[in-house]
């Protein structure tokens, strides 16, 4: 009889106690949440060629304390990367919480080697490639160093920082087949010649030119659209 009463009491207690997510369930919820955050950031990571890292430090504990087996969701107003949020909610009640999360994107990108004033034209040597977490740079970052040479800076930029795309105006370009003037510069002399661009070139960047003689030389495309070749 005592055993029957004990079992009845245990049943009553269990039926009146809310069900909480078991530790295994909490871990699976964390995995779901991390996957959702990764999936949302993947397209941006692909553009940057970046590695994704996700941190949701309080998700497991809050999932284990939930009054149900909670559903994971991404608040519509939250950011895809950087400091963001992830949510938990119960389908059969009004219980909903939002928790901090962080999604970092680490990529190899151009970073300025010196301070650059507004109006300056970037040239090789003004930047170096550095591995950096770009998630904190809300203005975005330039990832293609080929587009930098000859670009004009529209506002002052500091050394050691990524280059925001909205701080640059596009460099002048010359396409294959365009006719150019070539300055052949040697020790104590300069010769002017005509030539034809054999690869797309950007002001401040390397340019290959076929001279009228048939010889192909490499030089630098200047802002006045002449090719400077040092012999």
N, C-alpha and C positions, 0 to 999 in steps of 0.2 A: 504493500500500500504506500509506504514511504517513497519507494522508487517511482511509482506512478505519479504521486504528487510532485516529486522533483522534476520529472519530465514535463508535466503539465505547466509548472512554473517556468521552466526554461523556454517552453514554446511560447508562452504568453509574453515573456520578456523579449524574445526574438521578434515577435510579430509587432511589438510596439517600438522597436528601435530602428531609426533610419539606416538604410544600407549605404555604406561608404565604399569608395573605390578601394579595392585591395591593392597592395603594393605592386603586384604584377600588372593590374589594370592601369595604375598610375604610370608605370614605365611605358606601357604601350601608348598611353595618351601623350606622353612626352615625345615619343618617336613620331607619332602622327603630327604633332604640332611642329616639330623640327622639319619634317618633310614638307608640310604646307608652306612654311617660311622659305625653305630652299626653293621649292617650285615657283613661288611668286618672284623670287629674286633671280631665277635662272636666266631669263632673257637679258637682263642687264649684265649679268656675269658673262654671258656669251659675247656681248658687244665689247666688254672690257678685256676679255680673255682672263677673267679673274677666278680665283678660288673662293668658295663660299664657306664661311664658318658661322654657326648659329649658337646663341646662348639664350637659354630660357631658365634662369636660376631658380625661380620659385614655382615653376609649373608642376613638378612632381609632388611637392608638398601640398599645394592647393588642390590638386586633383585627388589626392588621397583623403583630403578633408571634405570633399564635396558631398552633399546630401543625396547624391545619385551617381550613376556612372556618367560623367559629364561629356558633353559634345564640345569639341575644339572648333573655334572659328577665328577668322581674321577680321577684326573691326574694319569696316570700309574706309574709315578716315586715316588708318594707320599707314606708315611709310613702308615701302617694299624693302628698304635697306637702311642701315644705320640703326639708331635707337628707335624702336617701334613697339608695338603691342600685340599680344595674342590673348584670346578670350576663352573662357569656359562657361557653359550654361547647361541647365537642366531642361530637357524637353517638356517635362510635365510640371514645371513650377516656374516662378519668376526669378529663380536664383541665377545670377549672371555676374561674372567678374572679369576685369581686364587686368592683365599682368604685363610687366615690362619684359621686353625681349630685345636682342641685339643681333643684327645680321651684318657681318663684316665681309667686304669684298677686297681681296688682296690681289693687286695686279702690278705688272711692271710697266711703268708709265714715264713720260718725260717730266723732269723736275728742273726748275731753273737753277743754274749754277751761280747766278749773280742777280742783284736787284736790277729791274728793268723799268725805265721811265715810260710814261705815256708818250706815244708817237714813235717809239723806237721800232726798228725793223729787226726781227730775230734772224740770227745766222748760226751756222754750225758752231758749237762750243758754248752757246748760251744755255744749253740744257744737257742733262745726262739722264740715262735710264735708271730708275730706282724702283725697288719693290716696296709698295706702300698700300696701306688700308685706305681705300678711297671713300669709304662709306660716310665719313664726316664732311665731305666736300659737297655741299648741297648745290653749288652752282654747276657741278659737273667737272669733268677733267678731260683734257685732250690726250688721246691714246696713240694717235698716229703721228710719229715724229716726222714723217715725210711731208706732212702738211704745214710744218712750223717754219721752215726756212723761207724768209721773205715775207712772212706775215707781219702786219703792223699791230703793235700793242695799243689798246685804247685807254688803258688806265695803268697806274703804277702797280708792279708786281714784285713780290719779295723773293729773295733767294731761298731755295730749299722747299718751295711750294709747287704743287701741280699747276698747270696752266689752264684756266677756265676757258672753254670755247667762246663764251660771250665777251672775253677780253681781247679777242683777236679779230682783225679783218683779213679776208682772204688775200693770199699772195697772188701777184700777177703771174700768169703762166704762159708758156709758149709750147705749142704742140708740134708734133712731128711734121716735117715738111716746110715749116715757116722759114722765111729768109731772114738772116741776121747779119749784122756787122761783127767781125771778130777782131779783137786786139791781141796780136801775138807779141808778147813782151819778153825780151831777152835781156842779157846784161848789156846795158848801154844803148838799147834800141827798142823801138816799138813799130810794128808793121800792122797796117790795117788790111783786112781781107774780107771777102764775102763768103758766106757759108749757109748751110741748111741744117736745121735742127734734126737730129736722128732719134731723139727720145724726148718725151714730155719733160719740161724743165720748169722749175719755180725760181723766182727771183731770190738770190742769195744761195741757191742750191747748185749742185753739180749739173753741167750741161755737156752733151756730146754733140759735136758739129762736124759735118762733112764739108771740107773746103772745096773750092772750085778745082783745085789740083787733084782731087780725089782722096786726099789724106783726111783721116778722121782724128780729131783732137778733142781733149776734154778741158773744160774750164769752168768758170763761174758766171752765171747769168746775172748781170747787173740790173739795177732799177731802170736804167735807160735802155734796156733790152739789147745791150751789147754783151758779147761773150768775151770775158777776159781770160786769156790763156798764157800761163807763165811757162816759158820754154826752159 
